Amino acid sequence: MKIFKGVLFFAVMLAAVSVFAAQVFTGLDYLKLDKRQRVQVVKNAKSDLAKEGVIVRKDPTFYCRSLDSLYANNPNMKKEEFAKVLKTIIIMEYDWDQRGVDKDALARQWLGEDTYRANKARVVKK
């Protein structure tokens, strides 16, 4: 019975944290999850994006490390909507692959000119 309750709780958590759903899921919510659950949240986000025609190629663990670092270095970001933060990181990594969408133009539009230029310089250095 104890195992069943744990599995049920985990299933409910996964259903509740579809990050592109109507309810707001923040960085604070993400940080309450264990590592395995965080990876699953990012996998769910990638799946949701795929349904919208967006392919994200990098591994969910890459994005979890990026998110964990971002939240550790920028505590004010924890209150922001998780989906927007994740989308920003995906775009900054030039990993937002959608038919008919130019990655550079998307980055410029989403990030704004100053952040776009700083990010472009970061990406070129890699």
DOKETOR-745880 format. One line per field, with one value per residue: x, y, z of N, C-alpha, C, O in turn; residue number from 0; residue in three letters. Coordinates in steps of 0.05 Angstrom, whole numbers, padded with zeros to 5 digits. Example, Ala and Ser with C-alpha at 12.3 -4.5 7.8 and 13.67 -1.06 7.14 Angstrom:
n_u [00264, 00257]
n_v [-00114, -00045]
n_w [00156, 00142]
ca_u [00246, 00273]
ca_v [-00090, -00021]
ca_w [00156, 00143]
c_u [00264, 00258]
c_v [-00066, 00001]
c_w [00156, 00157]
o_u [00285, 00268]
o_v [-00066, 00023]
o_w [00169, 00161]
nuvo [0, 1]
markol [ALA, SER]
end
This chain:
n_u [00017, 00039, 00077, 00043, 00017, 00060, 00073, 00025, 00024, 00070, 00053, 00010, 00037, 00068, 00028, 00007, 00047, 00054, 00086, 00069, 00017, -00047, -00045, 00000, 00066, 00123, 00194, 00204, 00169, 00191, 00241, 00227, 00223, 00252, 00314, 00303, 00249, 00252, 00279, 00239, 00199, 00223, 00226, 00172, 00159, 00189, 00161, 00110, 00123, 00139, 00091, 00071, 00102, 00155, 00221, 00266, 00330, 00372, 00390, 00346, 00372, 00413, 00386, 00364, 00410, 00425, 00381, 00382, 00431, 00420, 00378, 00405, 00443, 00413, 00369, 00322, 00296, 00268, 00214, 00191, 00152, 00160, 00158, 00169, 00220, 00248, 00238, 00266, 00319, 00325, 00320, 00364, 00404, 00401, 00369, 00317, 00279, 00240, 00198, 00202, 00217, 00265, 00323, 00358, 00329, 00286, 00313, 00331, 00282, 00256, 00293, 00308, 00346, 00397, 00407, 00405, 00451, 00492, 00485, 00494, 00549, 00568, 00554, 00584, 00635, 00637]
n_v [-00024, 00024, 00032, 00037, 00085, 00120, 00115, 00132, 00185, 00204, 00199, 00234, 00281, 00285, 00291, 00339, 00375, 00388, 00430, 00467, 00475, 00503, 00522, 00559, 00542, 00548, 00566, 00558, 00515, 00476, 00470, 00444, 00392, 00326, 00303, 00265, 00274, 00326, 00319, 00290, 00329, 00365, 00330, 00323, 00375, 00378, 00340, 00364, 00409, 00384, 00366, 00413, 00422, 00435, 00418, 00397, 00384, 00374, 00338, 00325, 00326, 00361, 00409, 00410, 00416, 00467, 00498, 00490, 00515, 00567, 00582, 00579, 00619, 00663, 00680, 00710, 00694, 00649, 00656, 00664, 00643, 00576, 00552, 00594, 00608, 00561, 00559, 00605, 00589, 00546, 00572, 00606, 00569, 00557, 00514, 00509, 00483, 00493, 00485, 00531, 00573, 00618, 00610, 00649, 00697, 00686, 00684, 00737, 00765, 00742, 00749, 00803, 00858, 00872, 00829, 00788, 00800, 00794, 00740, 00716, 00727, 00696, 00644, 00640, 00639, 00588]
n_w [00000, 00015, -00025, -00069, -00057, -00061, -00116, -00138, -00119, -00146, -00199, -00200, -00190, -00237, -00275, -00258, -00267, -00320, -00358, -00395, -00387, -00366, -00312, -00270, -00264, -00228, -00220, -00167, -00156, -00188, -00164, -00117, -00130, -00136, -00167, -00207, -00217, -00236, -00284, -00310, -00314, -00351, -00394, -00403, -00419, -00467, -00496, -00499, -00529, -00576, -00595, -00613, -00656, -00648, -00643, -00595, -00585, -00548, -00489, -00433, -00383, -00392, -00395, -00343, -00312, -00330, -00314, -00258, -00246, -00264, -00229, -00180, -00186, -00196, -00157, -00159, -00204, -00192, -00181, -00229, -00286, -00302, -00353, -00388, -00373, -00385, -00440, -00456, -00444, -00479, -00528, -00524, -00528, -00580, -00595, -00606, -00652, -00704, -00757, -00809, -00777, -00763, -00726, -00707, -00715, -00682, -00632, -00628, -00627, -00581, -00539, -00540, -00564, -00538, -00502, -00539, -00570, -00532, -00519, -00569, -00575, -00534, -00552, -00598, -00577, -00555]
ca_u [00000, 00057, 00089, 00022, 00013, 00083, 00070, 00003, 00034, 00088, 00037, -00005, 00056, 00075, 00005, 00003, 00069, 00057, 00095, 00056, -00012, -00059, -00036, 00028, 00087, 00146, 00219, 00201, 00156, 00211, 00262, 00217, 00223, 00279, 00327, 00288, 00224, 00260, 00284, 00213, 00186, 00234, 00217, 00144, 00159, 00197, 00139, 00090, 00133, 00139, 00063, 00067, 00120, 00181, 00240, 00288, 00348, 00390, 00380, 00333, 00391, 00428, 00369, 00362, 00434, 00423, 00361, 00393, 00452, 00407, 00364, 00425, 00457, 00393, 00346, 00297, 00283, 00252, 00185, 00182, 00139, 00180, 00157, 00182, 00249, 00258, 00238, 00289, 00344, 00325, 00325, 00391, 00421, 00395, 00359, 00288, 00278, 00212, 00197, 00195, 00225, 00294, 00332, 00370, 00308, 00271, 00329, 00330, 00255, 00249, 00312, 00313, 00371, 00421, 00412, 00411, 00480, 00509, 00483, 00507, 00577, 00573, 00552, 00607, 00659, 00637]
ca_v [00000, 00047, 00035, 00046, 00113, 00134, 00115, 00149, 00212, 00211, 00201, 00259, 00303, 00287, 00302, 00367, 00392, 00393, 00458, 00485, 00474, 00529, 00532, 00570, 00525, 00567, 00555, 00548, 00489, 00458, 00465, 00426, 00365, 00313, 00304, 00248, 00288, 00350, 00309, 00283, 00354, 00374, 00311, 00330, 00400, 00372, 00326, 00384, 00425, 00367, 00366, 00439, 00423, 00445, 00397, 00405, 00361, 00369, 00320, 00338, 00330, 00386, 00432, 00410, 00429, 00495, 00509, 00490, 00535, 00593, 00588, 00583, 00644, 00685, 00672, 00725, 00680, 00626, 00662, 00666, 00619, 00556, 00547, 00617, 00606, 00539, 00568, 00623, 00574, 00531, 00591, 00616, 00548, 00552, 00487, 00511, 00476, 00493, 00489, 00558, 00592, 00623, 00609, 00675, 00716, 00680, 00693, 00767, 00773, 00733, 00759, 00831, 00863, 00872, 00802, 00773, 00804, 00782, 00711, 00709, 00727, 00672, 00620, 00640, 00631, 00559]
ca_w [00000, 00017, -00052, -00086, -00051, -00072, -00145, -00144, -00115, -00168, -00223, -00197, -00193, -00265, -00289, -00249, -00275, -00349, -00355, -00414, -00381, -00359, -00286, -00270, -00251, -00226, -00212, -00139, -00157, -00200, -00144, -00096, -00140, -00135, -00193, -00226, -00224, -00252, -00312, -00322, -00321, -00376, -00415, -00409, -00434, -00494, -00509, -00505, -00551, -00600, -00605, -00626, -00679, -00640, -00635, -00577, -00588, -00525, -00468, -00411, -00361, -00398, -00387, -00314, -00302, -00337, -00296, -00230, -00245, -00267, -00204, -00159, -00190, -00199, -00141, -00166, -00226, -00182, -00181, -00257, -00298, -00310, -00382, -00401, -00367, -00401, -00468, -00459, -00444, -00504, -00550, -00521, -00537, -00608, -00595, -00613, -00680, -00713, -00786, -00818, -00757, -00763, -00698, -00701, -00713, -00657, -00609, -00627, -00619, -00554, -00519, -00542, -00579, -00521, -00493, -00563, -00578, -00511, -00522, -00594, -00570, -00517, -00568, -00617, -00561, -00550]
c_u [00017, 00069, 00068, 00017, 00036, 00081, 00047, 00010, 00051, 00072, 00020, 00013, 00063, 00052, 00002, 00025, 00074, 00062, 00082, 00026, -00021, -00049, -00007, 00045, 00112, 00172, 00219, 00188, 00176, 00232, 00253, 00218, 00251, 00289, 00312, 00263, 00230, 00265, 00258, 00198, 00196, 00227, 00189, 00142, 00168, 00175, 00116, 00098, 00133, 00111, 00056, 00086, 00147, 00198, 00262, 00306, 00365, 00375, 00367, 00352, 00408, 00412, 00365, 00386, 00434, 00404, 00371, 00413, 00439, 00393, 00383, 00438, 00439, 00368, 00320, 00282, 00265, 00222, 00174, 00169, 00160, 00181, 00171, 00212, 00261, 00259, 00261, 00315, 00347, 00332, 00354, 00412, 00418, 00385, 00329, 00286, 00249, 00211, 00187, 00203, 00255, 00303, 00343, 00348, 00291, 00286, 00328, 00303, 00249, 00267, 00315, 00342, 00396, 00427, 00418, 00441, 00499, 00509, 00497, 00538, 00585, 00573, 00575, 00632, 00660, 00652]
c_v [00025, 00053, 00047, 00076, 00130, 00136, 00133, 00179, 00222, 00216, 00227, 00283, 00307, 00299, 00332, 00385, 00393, 00423, 00477, 00484, 00501, 00540, 00540, 00552, 00542, 00551, 00544, 00520, 00468, 00450, 00447, 00397, 00353, 00312, 00288, 00262, 00313, 00341, 00302, 00308, 00365, 00356, 00317, 00355, 00395, 00358, 00346, 00401, 00409, 00366, 00392, 00443, 00434, 00421, 00409, 00381, 00355, 00353, 00336, 00343, 00355, 00410, 00433, 00423, 00459, 00510, 00511, 00512, 00563, 00601, 00593, 00610, 00668, 00678, 00686, 00711, 00657, 00631, 00664, 00640, 00601, 00553, 00569, 00616, 00584, 00546, 00586, 00609, 00558, 00549, 00601, 00595, 00541, 00523, 00486, 00507, 00473, 00500, 00518, 00580, 00594, 00626, 00636, 00696, 00712, 00689, 00723, 00777, 00766, 00746, 00789, 00835, 00860, 00843, 00784, 00775, 00791, 00751, 00702, 00708, 00703, 00647, 00618, 00631, 00601, 00545]
c_w [00000, -00011, -00071, -00082, -00063, -00102, -00153, -00140, -00138, -00194, -00223, -00201, -00222, -00281, -00283, -00260, -00305, -00352, -00375, -00410, -00371, -00331, -00287, -00252, -00251, -00220, -00184, -00139, -00168, -00179, -00121, -00104, -00137, -00164, -00214, -00235, -00241, -00281, -00325, -00330, -00348, -00399, -00423, -00426, -00463, -00510, -00517, -00529, -00578, -00612, -00619, -00650, -00673, -00631, -00618, -00575, -00563, -00504, -00445, -00387, -00366, -00389, -00356, -00302, -00307, -00318, -00268, -00227, -00246, -00241, -00181, -00161, -00192, -00184, -00148, -00189, -00217, -00183, -00209, -00266, -00310, -00341, -00397, -00397, -00384, -00430, -00474, -00461, -00471, -00528, -00548, -00530, -00567, -00613, -00602, -00643, -00689, -00742, -00793, -00799, -00757, -00734, -00690, -00697, -00688, -00633, -00606, -00617, -00589, -00532, -00519, -00553, -00562, -00512, -00516, -00570, -00558, -00514, -00548, -00590, -00553, -00534, -00587, -00602, -00556, -00571]
o_u [00011, 00072, 00074, 00014, 00031, 00087, 00049, 00004, 00048, 00078, 00018, 00006, 00065, 00057, -00006, 00020, 00097, 00043, 00084, 00011, -00005, -00045, 00009, 00040, 00122, 00172, 00232, 00197, 00178, 00239, 00270, 00216, 00271, 00275, 00309, 00256, 00214, 00256, 00254, 00184, 00181, 00221, 00182, 00126, 00155, 00171, 00105, 00082, 00126, 00108, 00038, 00087, 00162, 00189, 00275, 00298, 00371, 00350, 00377, 00349, 00415, 00422, 00362, 00384, 00442, 00410, 00368, 00413, 00446, 00396, 00378, 00444, 00447, 00347, 00298, 00258, 00249, 00206, 00149, 00174, 00176, 00202, 00185, 00228, 00282, 00279, 00274, 00332, 00368, 00348, 00367, 00434, 00431, 00392, 00317, 00292, 00236, 00224, 00167, 00198, 00269, 00293, 00339, 00350, 00283, 00275, 00325, 00302, 00239, 00258, 00323, 00359, 00415, 00450, 00435, 00454, 00518, 00529, 00510, 00551, 00606, 00590, 00585, 00649, 00682, 00653]
o_v [00045, 00076, 00064, 00091, 00152, 00157, 00148, 00195, 00244, 00234, 00241, 00302, 00329, 00315, 00347, 00410, 00399, 00438, 00502, 00491, 00520, 00564, 00530, 00548, 00550, 00527, 00525, 00503, 00446, 00427, 00436, 00379, 00367, 00319, 00297, 00261, 00319, 00355, 00308, 00308, 00374, 00366, 00317, 00357, 00405, 00363, 00344, 00407, 00421, 00366, 00392, 00464, 00441, 00405, 00429, 00359, 00331, 00355, 00357, 00363, 00369, 00428, 00455, 00439, 00475, 00532, 00532, 00525, 00581, 00623, 00610, 00623, 00691, 00671, 00675, 00716, 00647, 00612, 00667, 00619, 00609, 00552, 00564, 00622, 00587, 00540, 00584, 00615, 00557, 00542, 00603, 00601, 00523, 00510, 00464, 00525, 00453, 00520, 00527, 00603, 00575, 00643, 00645, 00712, 00730, 00701, 00733, 00795, 00783, 00753, 00801, 00818, 00847, 00834, 00766, 00755, 00778, 00738, 00681, 00689, 00691, 00630, 00596, 00618, 00590, 00520]
o_w [-00013, -00019, -00087, -00101, -00073, -00114, -00172, -00157, -00148, -00208, -00243, -00214, -00232, -00299, -00300, -00260, -00314, -00349, -00371, -00429, -00369, -00328, -00303, -00229, -00273, -00216, -00178, -00123, -00157, -00177, -00106, -00087, -00136, -00183, -00237, -00259, -00259, -00300, -00349, -00350, -00365, -00421, -00447, -00445, -00482, -00533, -00539, -00546, -00599, -00637, -00636, -00662, -00691, -00614, -00625, -00566, -00558, -00501, -00438, -00373, -00347, -00376, -00345, -00283, -00289, -00309, -00255, -00206, -00230, -00231, -00163, -00141, -00190, -00196, -00144, -00193, -00232, -00184, -00213, -00256, -00327, -00352, -00417, -00415, -00396, -00444, -00495, -00478, -00483, -00545, -00569, -00539, -00577, -00633, -00602, -00658, -00682, -00751, -00782, -00804, -00752, -00719, -00667, -00678, -00675, -00615, -00584, -00600, -00574, -00511, -00498, -00551, -00570, -00514, -00514, -00575, -00565, -00511, -00547, -00600, -00557, -00531, -00592, -00614, -00553, -00570]
nuvo [0, 1, 2, 3, 4, 5, 6, 7, 8, 9, 10, 11, 12, 13, 14, 15, 16, 17, 18, 19, 20, 21, 22, 23, 24, 25, 26, 27, 28, 29, 30, 31, 32, 33, 34, 35, 36, 37, 38, 39, 40, 41, 42, 43, 44, 45, 46, 47, 48, 49, 50, 51, 52, 53, 54, 55, 56, 57, 58, 59, 60, 61, 62, 63, 64, 65, 66, 67, 68, 69, 70, 71, 72, 73, 74, 75, 76, 77, 78, 79, 80, 81, 82, 83, 84, 85, 86, 87, 88, 89, 90, 91, 92, 93, 94, 95, 96, 97, 98, 99, 100, 101, 102, 103, 104, 105, 106, 107, 108, 109, 110, 111, 112, 113, 114, 115, 116, 117, 118, 119, 120, 121, 122, 123, 124, 125]
markol [MET, LYS, ILE, PHE, LYS, GLY, VAL, LEU, PHE, PHE, ALA, VAL, MET, LEU, ALA, ALA, VAL, SER, VAL, PHE, ALA, ALA, GLN, VAL, PHE, THR, GLY, LEU, ASP, TYR, LEU, LYS, LEU, ASP, LYS, ARG, GLN, ARG, VAL, GLN, VAL, VAL, LYS, ASN, ALA, LYS, SER, ASP, LEU, ALA, LYS, GLU, GLY, VAL, ILE, VAL, ARG, LYS, ASP, PRO, THR, PHE, TYR, CYS, ARG, SER, LEU, ASP, SER, LEU, TYR, ALA, ASN, ASN, PRO, ASN, MET, LYS, LYS, GLU, GLU, PHE, ALA, LYS, VAL, LEU, LYS, THR, ILE, ILE, ILE, MET, GLU, TYR, ASP, TRP, ASP, GLN, ARG, GLY, VAL, ASP, LYS, ASP, ALA, LEU, ALA, ARG, GLN, TRP, LEU, GLY, GLU, ASP, THR, TYR, ARG, ALA, ASN, LYS, ALA, ARG, VAL, VAL, LYS, LYS]
end
